[in-house]
């Protein structure tokens, strides 16, 4: 790790530190505000205190290597919460040394940021167990925290509040989503039935006389202006096609090469 020599390199180093920090305690120990004040992008050289601080940061930034989980060994879950985020570390003990198995973190939304600290810890534990349920389901778990999270989650008065939502299982959430999907389908079918009651289907047969709408709709004749006709014809239905399409012909037998959709036709009733 090379020491930073410019302001931009120092900012990049601070960003890496903020990314690798886990927990509020680490944030307090590695506060880099006031480390060096720089007003330009010129090179700088810190004093003895700055170099000492840099070595402390370097030793803290070295991330531990993750190890694969072992089901025959207990898992230790460390919980940590901040103002807008929660984080947890799952470790196992190998030869008297703690080895990190998983890192988990989550950003909280506006409502969750106003939770009390004990409820944030409960949410952190629930989030960790939910994400790693396939590993922690049959294993021994030891929760390490400054508060008795398990006792708080199992207390009856608390379960009536927000933690009751946390304690719902994934199967219940899936059933609720499926029930909501069925309700949406029922509502759509109800709207379709109400709409279809007002729809009057138009069917034409071979030999019927029809008007054809002037396409595109809204076209105005340069001579007549706003008094331009909206329909022209009459024409005779020569052939009925699939999809409510019809082939037309003029009254003298001249056929049109392009089919017309039935929504652009209406019956023609001679006045005499």
WOUR-V726465 format. One record per residue. N is the residue number from 1. SS is DSSP state (2 for helix, 1 for strand, 0 for the rest). PHI is phi as a letter, one per 20 degrees, with the letter a starting at -180 (* if undefined). BURIAL is 1 if it has 9 or more other C-alpha atoms within 8 Angstrom, else 0. Layout:
# WOUR-V726465
N_SS_PHI_BURIAL + N_SS_PHI_BURIAL
This chain:
# WOUR-V726465
1_0_*_0 + 2_0_e_0 + 3_0_f_0 + 4_0_f_0 + 5_0_d_1 + 6_0_c_1 + 7_2_f_1 + 8_2_f_0 + 9_2_f_1 + 10_2_f_1 + 11_2_f_0 + 12_2_f_0 + 13_2_f_1 + 14_2_f_1 + 15_2_f_0 + 16_2_f_0 + 17_2_f_1 + 18_2_f_0 + 19_2_f_0 + 20_2_e_0 + 21_0_f_1 + 22_0_c_1 + 23_0_n_1 + 24_2_f_1 + 25_2_f_0 + 26_2_f_1 + 27_2_f_1 + 28_2_f_0 + 29_2_f_0 + 30_0_d_0 + 31_0_f_0 + 32_0_d_0 + 33_0_f_0 + 34_0_n_0 + 35_0_f_0 + 36_0_b_0 + 37_0_d_0 + 38_0_c_0 + 39_0_d_0 + 40_0_b_0 + 41_0_e_0 + 42_0_f_0 + 43_0_f_0 + 44_0_c_0 + 45_0_c_0 + 46_0_f_0 + 47_0_e_0 + 48_2_f_0 + 49_2_f_0 + 50_2_f_1 + 51_2_f_1 + 52_2_f_0 + 53_2_f_0 + 54_2_f_1 + 55_2_f_0 + 56_2_f_0 + 57_2_f_1 + 58_2_f_1 + 59_2_f_0 + 60_2_f_0 + 61_2_f_1 + 62_0_f_0 + 63_0_f_0 + 64_0_f_0 + 65_0_e_0 + 66_0_f_0 + 67_0_d_0 + 68_0_f_0 + 69_0_f_0 + 70_0_d_0 + 71_0_f_0 + 72_0_e_0 + 73_0_c_1 + 74_0_f_1 + 75_1_d_1 + 76_1_d_1 + 77_1_d_1 + 78_1_e_1 + 79_1_d_1 + 80_1_b_1 + 81_1_c_1 + 82_0_c_0 + 83_0_f_0 + 84_0_c_0 + 85_1_b_1 + 86_1_c_1 + 87_1_b_1 + 88_1_b_1 + 89_1_c_1 + 90_1_d_1 + 91_1_c_1 + 92_1_c_1 + 93_1_e_1 + 94_1_c_0 + 95_0_l_0 + 96_0_n_0 + 97_1_d_0 + 98_1_e_0 + 99_1_d_1 + 100_1_f_1 + 101_1_d_1 + 102_1_b_0 + 103_1_d_1 + 104_1_c_0 + 105_1_b_0 + 106_1_b_0 + 107_1_e_0 + 108_0_e_1 + 109_0_e_0 + 110_0_f_0 + 111_0_f_0 + 112_2_f_0 + 113_2_f_1 + 114_2_e_0 + 115_0_f_0 + 116_0_f_0 + 117_2_f_0 + 118_2_f_1 + 119_2_f_1 + 120_2_f_1 + 121_2_f_1 + 122_2_f_1 + 123_2_f_1 + 124_2_f_1 + 125_2_f_1 + 126_2_f_1 + 127_2_f_0 + 128_2_f_1 + 129_2_f_1 + 130_2_f_0 + 131_2_f_0 + 132_0_d_0 + 133_2_f_0 + 134_2_f_0 + 135_2_d_1 + 136_2_e_1 + 137_0_f_0 + 138_0_d_0 + 139_0_d_1 + 140_0_e_0 + 141_1_c_1 + 142_1_c_0 + 143_1_e_0 + 144_1_d_0 + 145_0_b_1 + 146_0_f_0 + 147_0_c_0 + 148_0_e_0 + 149_2_f_1 + 150_2_f_0 + 151_2_f_0 + 152_2_f_1 + 153_2_f_1 + 154_2_e_0 + 155_0_f_0 + 156_2_f_0 + 157_2_f_0 + 158_2_f_1 + 159_2_f_1 + 160_0_e_0 + 161_0_d_0 + 162_0_f_0 + 163_2_f_1 + 164_2_f_1 + 165_2_f_0 + 166_2_f_0 + 167_0_f_0 + 168_0_f_0 + 169_0_e_0 + 170_2_f_0 + 171_2_f_0 + 172_2_f_0 + 173_2_f_1 + 174_2_f_0 + 175_2_f_0 + 176_2_f_0 + 177_2_f_0 + 178_2_f_0 + 179_2_f_0 + 180_2_f_0 + 181_2_f_0 + 182_2_f_0 + 183_2_f_0 + 184_2_f_0 + 185_2_f_0 + 186_2_f_0 + 187_2_f_0 + 188_2_f_0 + 189_2_f_0 + 190_2_f_0 + 191_2_f_0 + 192_2_f_0 + 193_2_f_0 + 194_2_f_0 + 195_2_f_0 + 196_2_f_0 + 197_2_f_0 + 198_0_e_0 + 199_0_e_0 + 200_0_d_0 + 201_0_f_0 + 202_0_d_0 + 203_0_c_0 + 204_0_c_0 + 205_0_c_0 + 206_0_f_1 + 207_0_n_0 + 208_0_f_1 + 209_1_e_1 + 210_1_c_1 + 211_1_e_1 + 212_1_d_1 + 213_1_f_1 + 214_0_f_1 + 215_0_d_0 + 216_0_f_0 + 217_0_f_0 + 218_0_n_0 + 219_0_f_0 + 220_0_d_1 + 221_1_f_0 + 222_0_f_0 + 223_0_e_0 + 224_0_e_0 + 225_1_m_0 + 226_0_f_0 + 227_0_e_0 + 228_0_f_0 + 229_0_f_0 + 230_0_e_1 + 231_1_c_0 + 232_1_c_1 + 233_1_q_0 + 234_1_e_1 + 235_1_c_1 + 236_1_d_1 + 237_1_f_1 + 238_1_e_1 + 239_1_b_1 + 240_1_d_1 + 241_1_d_0 + 242_0_f_0 + 243_0_m_0 + 244_0_m_1 + 245_1_d_1 + 246_1_c_1 + 247_1_e_1 + 248_1_d_1 + 249_1_b_1 + 250_0_f_1 + 251_0_f_0 + 252_0_e_0 + 253_0_n_0 + 254_0_f_0 + 255_1_e_1 + 256_0_e_1 + 257_0_f_0 + 258_0_d_0 + 259_0_f_1 + 260_1_c_1 + 261_1_f_1 + 262_2_f_1 + 263_2_f_0 + 264_2_d_0 + 265_1_c_1 + 266_1_b_1 + 267_1_f_0 + 268_0_d_0 + 269_0_d_0 + 270_0_f_0 + 271_0_f_0 + 272_0_c_0
